[in-house]
Amino acid sequence: MKLPTICPSCDADLRVAKLECLACGTAVSGTYDLPPLMLLDREEQEFVIRFLENSGSLKEMASQMGKSYPTVRNKLDDLITKLKSNKKSK
């Protein structure tokens, strides 16, 4: 299950407000921004993980995914643009 990042009621951005230790019950409260990678959808997060697992080799990723190198390169470029856009809007 993906952590929600958008309010289901009003479509505003959600923030982390509380973290709790399941072992001892200690809680930390506040308002924290979500990490940039959490703002990506599941498919985009999986792409980033695959990219790291392949040591950044788009050629290897393209081979594993059965897609052309330019297709995989375009996907990476789209993710870079999205991450930069999310960073600017903060």
VOPA-887765 format. One record per residue (C-alpha): z, x, y; residue in three letters. Coordinates in steps of 0.1 Angstrom, whole numbers, padded with zeros to 4 digits. Each point is the difference from the previous one (the first is absolute). Layout:
BEGIN
zz = Z&xx = X&yy = Y&res = ala
...
END
This chain:
BEGIN
zz = 0000&xx = 0000&yy = 0000&res = met
zz = -0010&xx = 0013&yy = 0034&res = lys
zz = 0026&xx = 0001&yy = 0028&res = leu
zz = -0011&xx = -0025&yy = 0026&res = pro
zz = -0009&xx = 0014&yy = 0034&res = thr
zz = -0010&xx = -0032&yy = 0018&res = ile
zz = 0023&xx = -0029&yy = 0008&res = cys
zz = -0012&xx = -0030&yy = -0021&res = pro
zz = 0011&xx = -0024&yy = 0028&res = ser
zz = -0015&xx = 0015&yy = 0031&res = cys
zz = -0022&xx = 0030&yy = -0011&res = asp
zz = 0021&xx = 0025&yy = 0020&res = ala
zz = 0007&xx = 0035&yy = -0015&res = asp
zz = 0031&xx = 0002&yy = -0022&res = leu
zz = 0025&xx = 0029&yy = 0004&res = arg
zz = 0025&xx = 0013&yy = -0024&res = val
zz = 0034&xx = -0013&yy = 0010&res = ala
zz = 0023&xx = 0010&yy = -0029&res = lys
zz = 0001&xx = 0024&yy = -0029&res = leu
zz = 0026&xx = -0004&yy = -0027&res = glu
zz = 0011&xx = 0023&yy = -0029&res = cys
zz = -0001&xx = -0019&yy = -0033&res = leu
zz = 0026&xx = 0024&yy = -0015&res = ala
zz = 0028&xx = -0002&yy = 0025&res = cys
zz = -0010&xx = -0028&yy = 0024&res = gly
zz = -0001&xx = 0022&yy = 0031&res = thr
zz = -0023&xx = -0015&yy = 0026&res = ala
zz = -0018&xx = 0014&yy = 0030&res = val
zz = -0011&xx = -0024&yy = 0027&res = ser
zz = -0023&xx = 0004&yy = 0029&res = gly
zz = -0036&xx = -0005&yy = 0010&res = thr
zz = -0024&xx = 0025&yy = -0014&res = tyr
zz = -0038&xx = 0002&yy = 0000&res = asp
zz = -0017&xx = -0001&yy = -0034&res = leu
zz = -0016&xx = 0033&yy = -0011&res = pro
zz = -0037&xx = 0002&yy = 0008&res = pro
zz = -0010&xx = -0001&yy = -0037&res = leu
zz = 0020&xx = -0032&yy = -0005&res = met
zz = -0024&xx = -0017&yy = 0025&res = leu
zz = -0029&xx = 0005&yy = -0023&res = leu
zz = -0009&xx = -0026&yy = -0026&res = asp
zz = 0006&xx = 0007&yy = -0037&res = arg
zz = -0036&xx = 0011&yy = -0007&res = glu
zz = 0001&xx = 0024&yy = 0030&res = glu
zz = 0033&xx = 0014&yy = -0012&res = gln
zz = -0014&xx = 0005&yy = -0035&res = glu
zz = -0030&xx = 0018&yy = 0016&res = phe
zz = 0024&xx = 0024&yy = 0019&res = val
zz = 0019&xx = 0007&yy = -0032&res = ile
zz = -0032&xx = 0007&yy = -0020&res = arg
zz = -0011&xx = 0023&yy = 0029&res = phe
zz = 0032&xx = 0020&yy = -0003&res = leu
zz = -0001&xx = 0001&yy = -0038&res = glu
zz = -0035&xx = 0014&yy = 0002&res = asn
zz = 0011&xx = 0027&yy = 0025&res = ser
zz = -0022&xx = -0016&yy = 0027&res = gly
zz = -0032&xx = 0003&yy = -0021&res = ser
zz = -0022&xx = -0029&yy = 0011&res = leu
zz = -0026&xx = 0012&yy = -0025&res = lys
zz = 0024&xx = -0003&yy = -0029&res = glu
zz = 0012&xx = -0034&yy = 0013&res = met
zz = -0036&xx = -0013&yy = 0002&res = ala
zz = -0006&xx = 0011&yy = -0036&res = ser
zz = 0032&xx = -0017&yy = -0012&res = gln
zz = -0007&xx = -0032&yy = 0019&res = met
zz = -0036&xx = -0001&yy = -0010&res = gly
zz = -0011&xx = -0001&yy = 0037&res = lys
zz = -0021&xx = 0022&yy = 0022&res = ser
zz = 0015&xx = 0028&yy = 0020&res = tyr
zz = -0011&xx = -0017&yy = 0033&res = pro
zz = 0017&xx = -0033&yy = -0010&res = thr
zz = 0033&xx = 0018&yy = -0007&res = val
zz = -0003&xx = 0021&yy = 0032&res = arg
zz = -0006&xx = -0032&yy = 0020&res = asn
zz = 0032&xx = -0015&yy = -0015&res = lys
zz = 0020&xx = 0030&yy = 0010&res = leu
zz = -0015&xx = -0001&yy = 0035&res = asp
zz = 0010&xx = -0037&yy = 0002&res = asp
zz = 0036&xx = 0008&yy = -0010&res = leu
zz = 0002&xx = 0028&yy = 0025&res = ile
zz = -0012&xx = -0024&yy = 0028&res = thr
zz = 0025&xx = -0026&yy = -0011&res = lys
zz = 0029&xx = 0024&yy = -0001&res = leu
zz = -0009&xx = 0013&yy = 0035&res = lys
zz = -0003&xx = -0035&yy = 0013&res = ser
zz = 0034&xx = -0010&yy = -0015&res = asn
zz = 0016&xx = 0031&yy = 0016&res = lys
zz = -0015&xx = -0008&yy = 0035&res = lys
zz = 0013&xx = -0036&yy = -0002&res = ser
zz = 0036&xx = 0011&yy = -0005&res = lys
END
